[in-house]
Amino acid sequence: MDLKFIVISDDLTGANGISGFMSRFCNSIVINYDNSFINDVASLPYNCVVVNTKSRMIDGVSAKNRVNYVLGLFNNGRYRFGKRIDSALRGNIEDEILPFIEGGFIIVITDTIPEYGRYTTNGFTVINNSRDSILTRFSRVTPIIINDINKLIDIKNTTGKVFIIDSRSHDDLRKIANFITRNQNIVPVDPLYLIAYTAQQHAALIHQEQSRLIMNKVARRIAFVIGSTQEMTIKQINYAKSHGFYVIRLYDLIKTNYAVDNDWIIIYFDYVRDRGLLTQELVKYLMNFDAIVLSGGETANFIFELSGGLFIESIADIMPLIGVGIIKGGILDGKLIVTKGGFIGKEDTYVIIRDFLLGLSAKNKNR
């Protein structure tokens, strides 16, 4: 089956987050760019594929080369593209957009997630009364700002290559996506909804919409592996502890020889300082759980690759940018996987994730 929509992301949590939402209307998977299995996915029954270039933390030249590599695999005129950017505008945004521009594409950016009070205005991302300039992420190209969503036609009437569009609501995002869908050479760029709505409308246009895959896994035992040290992450850990989670540092878990036996466990550490503690022994310990929740992009990718996973088959999203999938391949094959960025959510997010997974378990028992 030919692939229909390709999204390029710079980390695994973002890739899984957007793929989880896209699973509502297309059969979607997540795969790392350097996994040799990527050469076989065209023959599999998935019409949406999110490719993780693992480029958030590397230099701009290398990041650009990785995006060019992925475009070289799929840019043959049959596929539509989206480029996912970080919800905190981190990483090599311009370097990873340049390959599209050099390939003749026009870039449309908006950075709106209504559920998080996040919207785009006059080239800025606004959230919680703070403003972050999207324009400052560019130095080699000069984006054109479009303040009026009803003037999208201006994109076709200028020589510009990058446009930043004001948006506030899901209706705005769908309008922009509709315009992109009708113009093959435009690539949507955002953290989630603009890309996803474009993929949805494209799927409907070519009559390729799919029903969401049915979750048939039981999730009673859940392990959270947290490598993020963001302030919100610490609040989430403390809140979860007060709601029945067993919380332990990775270093202390290792000292117990992985003898801790709890149904809901949070294993936390500082990825930058302690990533050397991530070993096959930890992955083997995770085999005892039905679902694995990974927080922090580098942490999620490290664990996934350490397990030998080939790809993630997306089945659900719990909230914006928190996706649920099933690991395919490796020693965690068949396990549920949930990923979350360190900045995402509120204090009760881990509890919401646990209750969602337990709720899926209850629904399965009642079938």
C-alpha positions as CSV (number, residue, x, y, z in Angstrom):
1,M,0.0,0.0,0.0
2,D,1.4,3.4,-1.0
3,L,2.1,5.9,1.8
4,K,-0.1,8.9,1.6
5,F,1.1,11.4,4.2
6,I,4.6,11.8,5.6
7,V,5.3,13.9,8.7
8,I,8.9,14.7,9.7
9,S,9.5,15.3,13.4
10,D,12.7,16.0,15.3
11,D,12.0,13.9,18.4
12,L,10.0,10.8,19.4
13,T,7.6,12.3,21.9
14,G,6.4,14.8,19.3
15,A,6.2,12.2,16.6
16,N,4.2,9.8,18.7
17,G,2.0,12.7,19.9
18,I,1.0,13.8,16.5
19,S,0.7,10.2,15.2
20,G,-1.7,9.4,18.1
21,F,-4.0,12.2,17.0
22,M,-3.7,11.2,13.3
23,S,-4.8,7.6,14.2
24,R,-8.3,9.0,14.5
25,F,-8.6,9.1,10.7
26,C,-5.7,7.2,9.2
27,N,-3.6,4.1,10.0
28,S,-0.5,5.8,11.4
29,I,2.9,4.7,12.6
30,V,6.1,6.2,14.0
31,I,9.5,5.1,12.8
32,N,13.1,6.4,13.3
33,Y,14.8,7.7,10.1
34,D,17.8,5.5,10.5
35,N,15.9,2.2,11.2
36,S,16.5,0.0,8.1
37,F,12.9,-1.1,8.4
38,I,11.9,2.3,7.0
39,N,12.7,0.9,3.5
40,D,9.8,-1.6,4.0
41,V,7.0,0.6,5.4
42,A,5.7,1.4,1.9
43,S,4.5,-2.2,1.6
44,L,2.6,-2.1,5.0
45,P,-1.0,-1.0,5.4
46,Y,-0.3,2.4,6.9
47,N,-1.3,5.6,5.0
48,C,0.3,8.0,7.5
49,V,3.9,7.8,8.6
50,V,5.7,10.0,11.1
51,V,9.4,9.9,10.8
52,N,11.6,10.9,13.7
53,T,14.9,12.4,12.6
54,K,16.3,12.5,16.2
55,S,17.6,16.0,15.4
56,R,16.4,18.2,18.3
57,M,19.8,18.2,20.1
58,I,22.2,18.1,17.2
59,D,23.9,20.8,15.1
60,G,21.9,22.5,12.3
61,V,23.9,21.1,9.4
62,S,23.4,17.5,10.6
63,A,19.7,18.2,11.2
64,K,19.2,19.5,7.7
65,N,21.0,16.5,6.2
66,R,18.7,14.1,8.1
67,V,15.6,15.9,6.7
68,N,17.1,15.8,3.2
69,Y,17.6,12.1,3.6
70,V,14.0,11.5,4.5
71,L,12.8,13.7,1.7
72,G,15.0,11.7,-0.7
73,L,13.2,8.5,0.4
74,F,9.7,9.8,-0.2
75,N,9.7,12.9,-2.4
76,N,8.7,11.3,-5.6
77,G,5.4,13.1,-6.3
78,R,3.1,10.6,-4.6
79,Y,3.2,11.8,-1.0
80,R,2.1,14.9,1.0
81,F,4.4,16.2,3.7
82,G,4.1,17.9,7.0
83,K,6.9,19.2,9.3
84,R,6.4,19.0,13.0
85,I,8.2,21.5,15.2
86,D,8.7,21.5,18.9
87,S,5.9,22.9,21.0
88,A,8.4,25.1,22.8
89,L,10.1,26.2,19.5
90,R,13.3,24.4,20.4
91,G,15.7,22.8,18.0
92,N,16.8,23.5,14.4
93,I,13.6,24.9,13.0
94,E,15.1,26.9,10.1
95,D,17.6,24.2,9.2
96,E,14.9,21.6,9.0
97,I,12.6,23.7,6.9
98,L,15.3,24.7,4.4
99,P,15.2,21.3,2.6
100,F,11.6,21.8,1.8
101,I,12.2,25.3,0.5
102,E,15.1,24.1,-1.6
103,G,12.9,21.3,-3.0
104,G,10.4,23.9,-4.3
105,F,7.8,23.7,-1.5
106,I,6.1,26.7,0.2
107,I,6.0,26.6,4.0
108,V,3.0,27.6,6.1
109,I,3.5,27.9,9.9
110,T,1.0,28.4,12.6
111,D,1.5,27.5,16.3
112,T,-1.9,27.1,17.9
113,I,-3.1,24.5,20.4
114,P,-6.5,25.8,21.7
115,E,-6.7,23.4,24.6
116,Y,-3.5,24.8,26.1
117,G,-4.6,28.5,25.6
118,R,-2.0,28.7,22.9
119,Y,-2.5,30.8,19.7
120,T,-0.5,32.6,17.0
121,T,-0.6,36.3,16.3
122,N,1.6,38.6,14.3
123,G,4.5,36.2,14.2
124,F,4.3,35.3,17.9
125,T,3.3,32.2,19.8
126,V,1.2,33.4,22.8
127,I,0.5,31.2,25.8
128,N,-0.3,32.2,29.4
129,N,0.3,35.9,28.6
130,S,3.9,35.2,27.4
131,R,5.0,35.8,23.8
132,D,7.6,33.9,21.9
133,S,8.7,35.1,18.5
134,I,8.6,32.6,15.7
135,L,10.5,35.1,13.5
136,T,13.6,34.9,15.6
137,R,14.0,31.3,14.6
138,F,14.9,32.5,11.0
139,S,18.0,34.2,9.8
140,R,18.4,33.0,6.2
141,V,14.8,33.4,5.0
142,T,12.4,36.2,5.9
143,P,8.9,34.8,6.7
144,I,5.8,36.8,5.6
145,I,3.1,37.3,8.2
146,I,-0.5,36.9,7.3
147,N,-2.8,38.4,9.9
148,D,-6.1,37.8,8.1
149,I,-7.0,34.1,7.6
150,N,-9.3,35.1,4.7
151,K,-6.3,36.3,2.7
152,L,-4.6,33.0,2.4
153,I,-4.8,33.4,-1.4
154,D,-1.9,35.9,-0.9
155,I,0.4,33.0,-0.5
156,K,-0.1,32.1,-4.1
157,N,0.3,35.7,-5.3
158,T,3.7,36.4,-3.8
159,T,7.3,35.1,-4.2
160,G,7.6,34.3,-0.5
161,K,8.6,30.8,0.7
162,V,7.7,30.9,4.4
163,F,4.4,32.3,5.8
164,I,3.3,32.6,9.4
165,I,-0.4,32.7,9.7
166,D,-2.5,34.0,12.6
167,S,-4.8,31.5,14.2
168,R,-6.7,31.0,17.4
169,S,-9.3,28.2,17.1
170,H,-9.8,24.8,15.6
171,D,-11.9,26.4,12.9
172,D,-9.0,28.6,12.0
173,L,-6.7,25.6,11.8
174,R,-9.1,23.7,9.6
175,K,-9.5,26.6,7.2
176,I,-5.7,26.8,6.8
177,A,-5.5,23.1,6.4
178,N,-8.2,23.2,3.7
179,F,-6.2,25.8,1.8
180,I,-3.0,23.7,2.1
181,T,-4.9,20.5,1.0
182,R,-6.0,22.2,-2.2
183,N,-2.4,23.3,-3.1
184,Q,0.0,20.4,-3.5
185,N,3.2,22.3,-3.1
186,I,2.5,23.7,0.4
187,V,3.8,22.1,3.6
188,P,2.1,22.6,6.9
189,V,4.5,23.3,9.8
190,D,3.3,23.3,13.5
191,P,3.4,21.1,16.7
192,L,0.1,19.2,16.0
193,Y,-3.2,20.3,14.6
194,L,-2.4,22.1,11.3
195,I,-0.5,19.1,10.1
196,A,-3.1,16.6,11.4
197,Y,-6.0,18.5,9.9
198,T,-4.2,18.7,6.6
199,A,-3.6,14.9,6.7
200,Q,-7.2,14.3,7.6
201,Q,-8.6,16.5,4.8
202,H,-6.1,14.9,2.3
203,A,-7.2,11.4,3.4
204,A,-10.9,12.4,2.9
205,L,-10.1,14.0,-0.5
206,I,-8.6,10.8,-1.8
207,H,-11.1,8.6,0.0
208,Q,-8.5,7.0,2.2
209,E,-9.8,7.8,5.7
210,Q,-9.5,4.8,8.1
211,S,-11.4,4.0,11.2
212,R,-9.3,4.1,14.4
213,L,-7.6,0.8,15.3
214,I,-9.3,-1.0,18.1
215,M,-7.3,-1.2,21.3
216,N,-7.2,-4.9,22.5
217,K,-4.5,-4.7,25.1
218,V,-5.0,-4.9,28.8
219,A,-3.2,-2.2,30.8
220,R,-3.2,-3.0,34.5
221,R,0.5,-2.6,35.3
222,I,2.1,0.7,34.2
223,A,5.7,1.9,34.4
224,F,6.5,5.6,33.9
225,V,10.1,6.3,33.0
226,I,10.8,10.0,33.4
227,G,14.0,11.6,32.2
228,S,12.8,15.2,32.2
229,T,13.6,17.6,35.0
230,Q,11.3,20.4,33.9
231,E,9.5,22.2,36.8
232,M,6.2,20.9,35.5
233,T,7.5,17.4,35.4
234,I,8.5,17.5,39.1
235,K,5.0,18.8,40.0
236,Q,3.5,15.9,38.0
237,I,5.6,13.3,39.8
238,N,4.7,14.7,43.2
239,Y,1.0,14.8,42.3
240,A,1.1,11.2,41.1
241,K,2.9,10.1,44.3
242,S,0.0,11.6,46.3
243,H,-2.4,9.5,44.2
244,G,-1.1,6.1,44.7
245,F,2.0,5.9,42.5
246,Y,5.2,4.3,43.8
247,V,8.1,6.7,43.0
248,I,11.7,5.8,42.9
249,R,14.9,7.2,41.5
250,L,16.5,5.0,38.7
251,Y,19.7,4.8,40.7
252,D,17.8,3.4,43.7
253,L,15.9,1.0,41.5
254,I,19.2,-0.4,40.2
255,K,20.4,-0.8,43.8
256,T,17.4,-3.0,44.5
257,N,18.4,-5.2,41.5
258,Y,15.1,-4.2,39.9
259,A,13.2,-6.0,42.7
260,V,10.5,-3.4,43.1
261,D,7.0,-4.9,42.3
262,N,4.3,-2.3,42.0
263,D,1.5,-1.9,39.5
264,W,2.0,1.9,39.0
265,I,5.6,2.9,39.3
266,I,7.4,6.1,38.4
267,I,11.2,5.8,37.7
268,Y,12.8,9.2,37.5
269,F,16.2,10.5,36.7
270,D,18.1,13.3,34.9
271,Y,18.7,12.2,31.4
272,V,21.6,14.5,30.8
273,R,23.4,13.4,33.9
274,D,22.3,9.8,34.3
275,R,21.7,8.4,30.8
276,G,24.5,6.0,31.3
277,L,22.2,4.2,33.8
278,L,19.8,3.3,30.9
279,T,20.7,-0.3,30.1
280,Q,19.2,-3.5,28.8
281,E,18.5,-4.5,32.4
282,L,16.0,-1.6,32.7
283,V,14.3,-2.6,29.4
284,K,14.0,-6.2,30.7
285,Y,12.4,-4.9,33.9
286,L,9.9,-3.0,31.8
287,M,8.8,-6.3,30.2
288,N,6.9,-6.9,33.5
289,F,4.5,-4.1,32.7
290,D,1.5,-3.8,30.3
291,A,2.1,-0.2,29.4
292,I,5.2,2.0,29.4
293,V,5.0,5.8,29.7
294,L,8.1,7.7,28.6
295,S,8.6,11.4,29.3
296,G,11.3,13.5,27.7
297,G,12.1,13.2,24.0
298,E,15.7,11.8,24.4
299,T,14.6,9.4,27.1
300,A,11.7,8.0,25.0
301,N,13.9,7.5,22.0
302,F,16.8,5.9,24.0
303,I,14.4,3.4,25.6
304,F,12.6,2.6,22.3
305,E,15.9,2.0,20.5
306,L,17.4,0.0,23.4
307,S,14.5,-2.3,23.2
308,G,15.1,-3.0,19.5
309,G,11.7,-1.7,18.5
310,L,11.0,-1.3,14.7
311,F,8.1,1.2,14.8
312,I,5.2,2.3,16.9
313,E,1.6,1.6,15.7
314,S,-0.5,4.5,16.8
315,I,-3.9,3.8,18.3
316,A,-5.0,6.8,20.4
317,D,-4.2,10.2,21.9
318,I,-5.0,11.0,25.5
319,M,-4.6,14.8,25.2
320,P,-2.8,17.1,22.7
321,L,0.7,15.7,22.1
322,I,0.3,12.7,24.3
323,G,0.0,9.7,22.0
324,V,-0.7,6.0,22.6
325,G,0.7,3.2,20.5
326,I,1.9,-0.4,20.4
327,I,5.6,-1.2,20.1
328,K,6.3,-3.4,17.1
329,G,9.5,-5.5,17.2
330,G,12.2,-5.9,19.9
331,I,11.9,-7.3,23.4
332,L,9.0,-4.9,24.2
333,D,7.0,-6.0,21.2
334,G,3.3,-5.7,21.8
335,K,3.6,-3.4,24.8
336,L,1.5,-0.2,25.0
337,I,3.7,2.9,24.8
338,V,2.7,6.5,25.8
339,T,5.0,9.4,25.3
340,K,4.9,12.9,26.7
341,G,7.2,15.9,26.4
342,G,8.5,17.5,29.6
343,F,6.6,20.7,29.0
344,I,3.3,19.1,28.3
345,G,0.3,18.9,30.6
346,K,-0.6,20.0,34.1
347,E,0.0,18.6,37.6
348,D,-2.5,15.7,37.2
349,T,-1.3,14.5,33.8
350,Y,0.3,11.3,34.9
351,V,-2.9,10.4,36.9
352,I,-4.9,11.1,33.7
353,I,-2.6,8.9,31.7
354,R,-2.9,6.1,34.3
355,D,-6.7,6.4,34.5
356,F,-7.0,6.4,30.7
357,L,-5.0,3.2,30.4
358,L,-6.8,1.5,33.2
359,G,-10.1,2.6,31.5
360,L,-9.0,0.9,28.3
361,S,-8.4,-2.2,30.3
362,A,-11.9,-2.0,31.9
363,K,-13.5,-1.5,28.5
364,N,-11.7,-4.6,27.1
365,K,-12.9,-6.7,30.0
366,N,-16.5,-5.6,29.3
367,R,-16.5,-6.6,25.6
